[in-house]
Amino acid sequence: MDQRISLVTLGVGDLARARTFYAGLGWHGQEVEETVFFQAGAMALVLWDRGKLAADSGLTATGSGFDGVTLAQNVRSEGEVDEIVAAARDAGATVTRAPAPTFYGGYAGVFLDPDGHAWEIAFNPGFTLDDDGALVLPEF
């Protein structure tokens, strides 16, 4: 697994409030399908409804220990998703969403590391990865 984080997704209670906060810091985001994406150097910060983020990660928003944050690594193929999720499972991770096709036309799986931090491993044909692995968001 490359030592790379492509996205940090924050589960928020009020998307408009969260977007306004980051805009107040001078961040410029793009909203698509009730999700806000900010290019942040070689990665992206994403704001998404906390309950939807939990469900997408195979968790519940309350009572499961979910802290409202997921880390993601985007990769270049479905096969890489399968390999990394299997390696994580073999290393002691709990797979909460087995690799499968996604609603956005990609392919992804989610696991929790031994301390309960959620990681999504995703192939998203709509997001470009530079040769060095940097994520480049499209214009939505």
C-alpha positions as CSV (number, residue, x, y, z in Angstrom):
1,M,0.0,0.0,0.0
2,D,1.4,3.4,-1.0
3,Q,1.8,5.8,2.0
4,R,-0.7,8.2,0.6
5,I,-3.9,9.9,1.8
6,S,-6.1,11.1,-1.1
7,L,-9.1,12.4,0.8
8,V,-10.2,13.3,4.4
9,T,-14.0,13.3,4.7
10,L,-15.6,15.0,7.6
11,G,-19.1,14.0,8.6
12,V,-21.0,17.1,9.4
13,G,-24.4,17.9,11.0
14,D,-25.2,20.9,8.8
15,L,-23.6,21.0,5.4
16,A,-24.4,24.7,4.7
17,R,-23.0,25.7,8.1
18,A,-19.8,23.7,7.5
19,R,-19.3,25.1,4.0
20,T,-19.8,28.7,5.3
21,F,-17.2,28.0,8.0
22,Y,-14.6,26.9,5.5
23,A,-15.4,29.7,3.1
24,G,-14.8,32.1,6.0
25,L,-11.3,30.6,6.2
26,G,-10.8,31.4,2.5
27,W,-11.4,27.9,1.2
28,H,-13.1,27.5,-2.2
29,G,-15.2,24.4,-2.5
30,Q,-17.4,22.8,-5.1
31,E,-20.7,21.3,-4.1
32,V,-22.1,18.3,-5.9
33,E,-24.9,16.0,-4.7
34,E,-24.9,17.4,-1.2
35,T,-21.2,16.9,-0.8
36,V,-18.6,19.7,-0.8
37,F,-15.1,19.1,-2.2
38,F,-12.0,21.3,-1.5
39,Q,-8.8,20.7,-3.3
40,A,-6.1,20.8,-0.5
41,G,-2.7,20.5,-2.1
42,A,-2.2,16.9,-3.3
43,M,-5.4,15.7,-1.6
44,A,-9.0,16.8,-1.0
45,L,-11.1,17.7,2.1
46,V,-14.7,16.6,1.7
47,L,-17.7,17.6,3.8
48,W,-20.6,15.2,3.8
49,D,-23.6,14.5,6.0
50,R,-22.4,12.5,9.1
51,G,-25.2,9.9,8.8
52,K,-24.5,9.3,5.1
53,L,-20.8,9.0,5.7
54,A,-21.3,6.5,8.5
55,A,-23.7,4.4,6.3
56,D,-21.3,4.5,3.4
57,S,-18.6,3.2,5.6
58,G,-20.7,0.3,6.8
59,L,-21.2,1.9,10.3
60,T,-23.9,3.7,12.3
61,A,-23.5,7.3,13.1
62,T,-24.2,6.8,16.8
63,G,-23.3,4.0,19.2
64,S,-20.7,2.4,17.0
65,G,-17.7,4.5,18.0
66,F,-17.7,6.2,14.6
67,D,-15.9,9.6,15.1
68,G,-17.3,11.2,11.9
69,V,-14.0,11.1,10.0
70,T,-12.8,8.8,7.2
71,L,-9.5,8.7,5.4
72,A,-9.4,7.6,1.8
73,Q,-6.7,6.4,-0.5
74,N,-7.6,6.5,-4.2
75,V,-5.9,3.9,-6.4
76,R,-5.7,3.2,-10.1
77,S,-7.7,0.0,-10.4
78,E,-10.4,-2.2,-8.9
79,G,-7.7,-4.9,-8.4
80,E,-5.7,-2.6,-6.2
81,V,-8.7,-2.0,-4.0
82,D,-9.1,-5.7,-3.5
83,E,-5.4,-6.2,-2.8
84,I,-5.2,-3.4,-0.2
85,V,-8.4,-4.3,1.6
86,A,-7.3,-8.0,1.8
87,A,-3.9,-6.9,3.1
88,A,-5.5,-4.7,5.7
89,R,-7.8,-7.6,6.8
90,D,-4.8,-9.9,7.0
91,A,-3.0,-7.3,9.1
92,G,-5.9,-7.1,11.6
93,A,-8.3,-4.6,10.2
94,T,-12.1,-5.1,10.4
95,V,-13.6,-4.8,6.9
96,T,-16.9,-2.9,7.3
97,R,-17.7,-2.7,3.6
98,A,-16.3,-5.3,1.3
99,P,-15.0,-4.0,-2.1
100,A,-17.8,-3.5,-4.5
101,P,-19.1,-1.1,-7.2
102,T,-20.1,2.3,-5.8
103,F,-23.0,4.7,-6.5
104,Y,-20.6,7.1,-8.4
105,G,-19.4,4.5,-10.9
106,G,-16.3,3.5,-9.1
107,Y,-15.2,0.6,-6.8
108,A,-14.4,0.8,-3.1
109,G,-14.1,-1.0,0.2
110,V,-13.8,0.3,3.8
111,F,-11.9,-1.1,6.8
112,L,-11.3,0.0,10.4
113,D,-7.7,-0.1,11.6
114,P,-7.1,-1.6,15.1
115,D,-8.0,1.7,16.8
116,G,-11.3,2.1,14.8
117,H,-10.2,4.7,12.2
118,A,-12.1,4.2,9.0
119,W,-10.2,3.9,5.7
120,E,-11.9,3.8,2.3
121,I,-9.8,2.4,-0.5
122,A,-11.3,3.5,-3.8
123,F,-11.0,3.5,-7.5
124,N,-12.8,6.5,-8.9
125,P,-12.6,6.9,-12.6
126,G,-13.7,10.5,-12.3
127,F,-10.7,11.6,-10.1
128,T,-7.3,11.9,-11.7
129,L,-4.2,10.6,-9.9
130,D,-0.9,12.2,-11.0
131,D,2.2,10.0,-11.5
132,D,3.2,10.7,-7.9
133,G,-0.3,9.8,-6.6
134,A,-1.6,13.4,-6.0
135,L,-5.4,13.6,-6.3
136,V,-6.7,16.2,-8.7
137,L,-10.4,17.0,-8.4
138,P,-12.4,17.6,-11.6
139,E,-14.5,20.7,-12.3
140,F,-17.9,19.5,-11.3
